[in-house]
Amino acid sequence: MEDEPNKKKLLILYASETGNAMDAAERLGREADRRCCPVSVLCIDDFEPKSLPFEETVIFVVSTTGQGDVPDSMKGFWRFLLQRSLSKEWLKGVDYGVFGLGDSSYQKYNFVAKKLDKRLLDLGARSLIERGLGDDQHPSGYEGALDPWMSKLWKTLYNKAPNLFPNDPNTATLNGTWVDQPKIQITYHDVGKGNSQCSAAIDFKSLEMLIERTRSMSPGKSSGKMRPDCFLNLTENCPLTRPGSGKDVWHLEFEAVSSSFSLFQSIHYDVGDVLEVLPSQDPVAVDAFMKRCNLNPEAYITVQPSKKENSMGDTNHAPDIPVKLKTFVELTMDIASASPRRYFFEIMSNFASAQHEKERLQYFASPEGRDDLYQYNQKERRTVLEVLEDFHSVQMPLEWLVQLIPPLKTRAFSISSSNSAHPNQVHLTVSVVSWTTPYKRTRKGLCSTWLAGLDLQQRVLIPAWFHKEMRRMTSYIETFGCPIYKVAEYFQRTKVEDFMLRSQETSHKRCMCNIKCENKARKSGICLLGGLLSTLQVLLTKCPLMYWQLWRK
């Protein structure tokens, strides 16, 4: 055991925006572990870039977001790699592989994986295997490229570093006796103890602490701080589109009712900043999930890494303060919006008592059933609750449910108001996300639907976080609603701020409209809602429907 710290491991680093890259990296880690290969799987922002030259074998799993952008978790790592002071032999002796996740319908398809691969080569690293490029447009999604790439990876690793594999990786794998164990452990606490330590939140401070404590227990990787910057209360909501127009767009105004900085200090944000909110899940869905899984909503629990995970150095976990099980589900587990991963079906097969369901789940988890699983699950965007209801005989332990159900994530929105013009307020322009699946089932976005449906009469407290982010600005000059001149460029922050605040603070009335950009024809259809146009500003988002703010005198 003394030699264990010096034992070389396969290092897998991932940079994920939506969770797909993390899922792919964890799958690589599981497959390596099943081959008895010592492995460590880390989010890339948990790894010190200076330590990269001391690693022997590193596998990168990275996603591409937006228009060729790196995920937030990779920004610091990428800035470090771009330093001019790094020599061409800085990574000499390091073997690496890169697998990227992207969408070929975008112009900069898998741009992050491609430029990372090139930069590692420039720094002297050796490529173990040709980079893999997962494509969301593939009939099996990114796994259509991951499966064959992973098979080549094990063969290459065994040839170049046989010391990593005690046995032939081709035969040591799919041993039917292998059963994974959950990476977390759940402790149930006495109700009296729970009530004494986790009383209902009666003020903002205790509610902030409850959210922070509960979400810090979640095994899902979350960036940023857990405690909300403030709570928001809806003060005005009005639709910006007519019924039947094809889009459901809302103007929402919120007032900050508390702040972690000071209860007497107004919130502050700058031009280009982003607001993240934690959506509330449908209480009916939460109750249905609790009933389906035979969970006691009044129980109190703590969630911590298993003893094995702790022994591997994972000591960052939440304090041993219990929270109500139903509260944990509501704040951390996306049960009625996100689709489960492939590994979810594999584990489900171990707990299916009906033979036909067991066989179907095993088929879904196999390489042969990969395409059918993609059609059933990802294409239809089946939720965790729907999948569990489709397989009635499956009764999964809570440890596995907590580990495998996608975490409930905050949703980010561009702020469409001026902090100077509207102190202690935040305005959002939100399009209610809605689409139809291949089997003609209507799906709606969790957060946008919830925000648009909020009742002004109800005092709903919305946890919110502010983040610094500079987005690309595009300014237009319009006459009678028809574009005659367009200028697109990246402004310096101060220039954008002055430009925006002048128009906002000298105007007391705002009109809103929406523009749908047709990429093929390169046209913009504009519908003015009235008023004399003085300035038009566009804050580009990842959504093809962009929202334009019109200011009139």
N, C-alpha and C positions, 0 to 999 in steps of 0.2 A: 504493500500500500504506500510505502515511502516514495516509490518511483512514480506514483500516479500523477502528481502535478507536472512531471516532466514528460509524460507520455504524449506523443503527438496526436492531435485530433484533426478530423476534417472540420473545417470552419465554414458554416453557411451563414451568409449575411443577406438580409432582405430589406427592401425598401418598398413599402406598400402604401397605397392611398385608400383603396376600398376594401382591402383584406385579401385579395386574390394572390398577391405575391407572398404574403405571409402564409397563406394556406399551402401554396406550392412549396415554399421553403420548409414548412413543417412536414410536408409529405416526404420531401427528400431526406429530412432528418429521421423520420420513422423508418424509411426503407434502408437507410444506412445502419440504423440501430438494429434492425432485423437481420442484417448481415454481420452483426457483431463488430461493426466499424465504430470506433469512438468518434463521437460527433458533438458539435456544439452549434446551436441555432440561435442567432441573435438578430434583433432589429439593428439596422446599420447605425442608428444614432446612439446605440448602447455600446458601440465598439470604438475604441480610441484609434483614430487613423494613423497615429505615429507608430502603432504596434504592427502595422501591416507587413513591414519587411521581415518580421520575426516569425511569420506564419509560413508553413510549408505548402499547404493546399487550401485554397479559399474558393468557395462557390458563391457567386452573387446572383440573387434573384431580384430583379428590379422591374418596376412597372413604369409606364409612361403616362403622364396625365396632361390634360389640356392640349396645347399645341406644342408637344415635344418637351414639356416641363418635367423636371425631376420631382418625385414626391417630397413633401415637406420634411420627412425624416431623413432624407438624403442630402439636403441642401448644405449642411455643414461639412459633411464628408466630401462632397463634390468640390466645394470651395477649397478644401485642403488639398485635394489632388491636383487642382489647377495652379497651385503655387509654382512660380517660375524657379524657385530655389531648389526644387526637387530635381535630382540628376536623372539622366537616362538609365542609370544602373541602380536606382533607388530600390526597385523591387526585384533585383537580380536574385534568382534562386527560388522565387515564389511561383508556384503553379496555380492557375486559376481557371475557372469556367464561368460563363455568363449565360443566364437564361432570362429573357425579357418577356414581359407581358404587355400587349398593346392591341390596337384595333386597326386593321388594314384599311378601313374606310377613312382614316385620318391621313393627312399628307405626311406628317412626321411619324410614320408608323414605327413603333419600338425605337424611337430616337435615343432614349436614355441608355438602353442596352448597347446600342451601336457605338455611341460616343464613349461609354464606359469601357467597352472592349478595346477601342482604339487607344484610350488614355493609358490603360494598364500596359498595353504593349509598348507605348512610348516610354514608360517608366521602367522597362526592362523585365516585366513579368512574362512568363511562358504560358501560352494558351494550351490547356489540356485537351480541349475539345472545341469544335466549331460552335460559336454561340447559337443558342436555341432561341427561336422567336415564336412565342405563343400568340395566337390570333383569336380575338373574340368572334371573328366572322367564320371561323372553322365550325363545321357541324358539331364538333365536340368541345368547342371553346378552346381555351389555352391548353387543356390537357391533351388535345390532339397532337400537339408538338412536344409536350412535356414527356409523355410516355416513351416514345422512341429515343428522345434525347437522354433521358435518364438511364435507359438500358445501355447506351453507348458510354455514358459516364462511368458506370460501374466497371465495365470491361477495361476502359482506359485507366481508371484509377488502380485497378488490380494489377495491370501490367507495369505501371510506373511506380506504384507504392504498395507492393504486396503486403508490407508490414501492417497496413491498415485493416486487412481482411484476414482473419484466422483461417477462413475456408474460401473456396471458390465462390465468388458472389453470385454466380448463376445457379448454384445448387443449394446454397445456404439460405436462400430467401424463402420461398413460399412453403415454409413448413407449416402444415395444417395445425400443429399444436400451439403455434404462437398466438398468445392472447395479450393485447395491450392492456395496460393498467392506467387508470386516470391520473393526471398530473396534479390534481388538487384533492384536498380532503375537506369535508364539511363536518363541522361539529354543531350538534344541536344543544341548545341551552334551556335551562329551566325558564318557564314563562315569567315567573316572579323576578328572576335575575334580569331577564330581558327588559321587563317593564321598568325596573329600577335604573337601568343603564341607557335604555333607548326609549325614553318617554316620547310621546307625540310632540312634534315640533310646534311650539307655541309662539316662537318669535323667529325673526329672520336669521339670527345668528345660529340658533339650533338647527334650523332647516338647512342652512349652508353646511354645517358640520355633518348632518345626516347624509346629504348628497355626496359630500367628499368621502366620508367613511364608507358608504355603500359602494360607490363606483371604484374606489381604490381596492376593494376586494375582488373586483371582476378580473378574471384571468386574461381578458381581452386587452391587447396593447392599446393604450390611449395616450395621445400626445397632449402636452400642456398640463395645466393644473386642474385638479378635480373640483376645487371649490369655486362656485360661480362668482363672477365679478359683481353681479347684481341680480335682482329679480325684476322682471318687467310685467306691467299690467296693461292690457289693451284698452286704449281710450277712443280709437276711431277705426272703423273698417268700412271701405266702400269698394264696390266692384268697378273695374275700369273697362270691362268689355261687356258687350251686349249678349244676352242669352242666345245661344245658337251660333255664335261667331266662330266657334272652333277652339277658342282658348278661354280659360277662366282666370282672369288676372285681377288681383286685389291690391289696393293701397291700404297699408296697415300702419297705424301710429301707436307707439307704446310709450309709457312713462315709467321711469325707473322708480321703484318704490323702496329699494334698499341698495346698499353698496357695501362691499367688503372693505373698501378703503376707509369710508367714513359714512355713517348714517346721515351726516349733515352736509356731505360734499356731493355735488352733482357729478354725474358720469361725464367722461370726456373721451372723445374719439376724434380722429383726424380724417381728412379726405383720403379715400382709398382704403380705409380700415374695413374690417369684416366683422359681422356679428354672428356668433354661433349660439344656437338655442338647443336645448334638450327637449325633444318632443314628448308629449304624453301619449301613452298607448291606450287603446280602447279598453275600458274596464271590462266589457263583455268578453273580449278576447283573453284578457288576463285571467278572468274567472274560469273560462273554458279550459285554458291551459292547466291551471291548478287542479281542476277536476279530472282532466284527462290523464294527468301524471300522478294522481293520488297524492297530492301535496297538501299539507296543512298550512293554509295561508297565515295562521296566527302563530306558527312556530317561529322561534328565534334561532338564527344561525350565524356562524362565522365561517368564512371561506379563506383557506390558506393553501399554499403549495404543499404537495405531498412530501413525505419524509425524504423520498428519493430526490425530488427536485431541490429541496433544501440542502441535501448533501452535495449537490452539484454546484452550490454557491448561490442559489436564488434565495436571497435573504430579504428582498424588498417585498414585504407584504403588509397588508393593512393591520392596524391595531386589533387586538383580541377583544373587540367590543361588538356584541351581537346586534344584529338588525333583524327586523321582521322579514320572513321569507317572502311574503307578497311584495313588500317594499323593494327587496332585492331584485325580484323579477321585473317589477315596473321600471326600475331605474337602470338596469344593466343588461337585460336579455331581450333581444329583438325577436319576439315570438310570432308576430303577425305582420311583418313587413319584409324581412330579409329571408333569402333562400338558404337552406342548409348546404354545407359542403359535401363533397363526395365521401369524405371520411365519416361523416354522420351516418350515412347509409351502411357503411362497413361495420360500424359499431352496433347499429340497430340490429343487424343480422344476428349478432350474438345473443340478443335478448328477445328474439321473436319466438313465441311458443307454437304458432301455427306453421306447419311445414311449408305450405305454399307461399306464405309471406317471407319466410326465411330464405327460400330459394330465390324469390324475386329480388330481395335485398342483396343477396350474394351476387346475383347476376348484375345488378346495378353497380356494385362495387368492383366488378371484374373489368379487365380491359375489353372483353367482348361486349359488355353492356354499356360501355362508356357513352356511345352515341345516343342510345335510348334514354339513359339517365339525363343527358343534357336536354333532350327534348321534353322529358317529363318534368324536370326540376328547373333548370335555369331558364329555358325558353318560356315556360309557363309562369316563372317567378312564383313557384309554390312556396308558401311560408312554412315555417317549422310546425306551426299548429296544424296546417293542412296535411303535411306529410305524416305527422303522428296520428291524425284521424284516419288516414288512408291505410295505416297498418295497425289495426286494433289490438293485435296480440303482443305488441312490443311494449314492455314496461322497462324503461331505462332508469338506472339510479340517478339521483340528483347530481352526483359528482360528474357524471358524463354529460348530463344536460347543461350544467353550468359551463363545462369546458368546451362543448361543441356548438352550442347555440350562438350565432353571431352576436357580438355585443351591440347594445343600443348606442348608436353614435350621435353626436351632436350634428346639426345641419348648419352649414355656413351660408350667409346671405350678404350681398353687397348692400351697404347702407345708402339709402337715397335721401338723406337729410343732412343739414348743416348743424353741427353742434352749437355754433355761435347764434344761428337764427332760431334754433329750437333747443334751448338748454334743458338738460335732464330728459330729453325725448330721443327716441330712435324711430325712424320711418323706414319701412320696407316696402318693396314692390314685388309681390309674390305671384308666380304662376302656379296654379294647382296642377300638379303633375298627374296625367292620366293617359293610359294607353290600353290597347287591346292585344291580347295574347294570340298566338296562332290558333288556339281553340275558342277564340271569340269571347274570352273572359275579360271583363273590364278590371283594370288595376289602377290604383291611385297611390300617389306618394303619401307616406305617413305624415311627414311634417307639414307639407304645404296644405294638405287637406285639413289637418287639425287646426292650423293657424287661420285658414279662411273660415272655418266653422266655429271659431270662438264667439261666445256670447258676451256682449258688452256689459250685460247685467251681472254676470258672474265674475267674481274677483279671482281670476286664475293667475297664479304666480308662475312665471316662466323663467327658469334658470338660464342665464345668459353670460357669455364670455365675449370680450373684445380682443381682436387680434390685428396687429399691424400688417397691412398688405397693400402693395401698390399695384393697381390694375392698369391695363392699357386704356388710354382715353382716346376717343375719336370725336371730333367736333364737326358739325355740319352747319351750313347756312341754308335756310329754307325759304321758299317763296310760295305761298298758297299750297303748302304741303308737298311740293315737288323738290327733290334735291338738285341743286345746281352746282355745288362745289363741295368737295370732300377733302379733308386733311386728316391723315392718321399718322401719329407719331408717339413716341414715348416722351412725356414731359418730365421735367424734374419735379419733385414733390412740391417745392415752394411755388413753382409756376402754376401747377394745377390747382393748388390751394387758393392762390390769389384769384385765379380765373373763375373758380367755382363759387367762392364765397362772395365775390362782388355781385354775381348774378343772383345768388340766393338771398343775400341780406338786403339788397335793394328792391327785391320783389316780395310782395306780401301774398301773392296768389299763385298757386302752382297748378298747372294742368299736366295730365299724364296721357301718354299714348303708347302703343306697342307696335313694334315693327318685326315682321317675319322676313328673314333674309333667305332668299332662294339662291343657293350657291351656284347652281348650274347656269341660271340666266343672269346671275350677278345683278339682281334687281332688289329694290327695297320698296315694299308697299307701305305707305304711311297714311294713317287716319288721324287727322287732328281732332282734338276734342273741343276746340273752341279757343278764342282769345288770340291776342296779337303775340306773335312769337318774337322774343328778343334773343334768347340763347337756347341752343339745343345741345345737350350733352348725352353721351352714350357711355355707359359703363359695361364693357364687354364681359360676358360671363361664359361659362362652358356650355350653356344651354343654347340651342339654335335660335330660340326666341329671345330677343333682347329688348330691354325696356328703356324707353327714352323719356327723359325728364324735360318737359317744356315749361319755360318760365315766361310769364307775361307781366307787363307793367300794370 
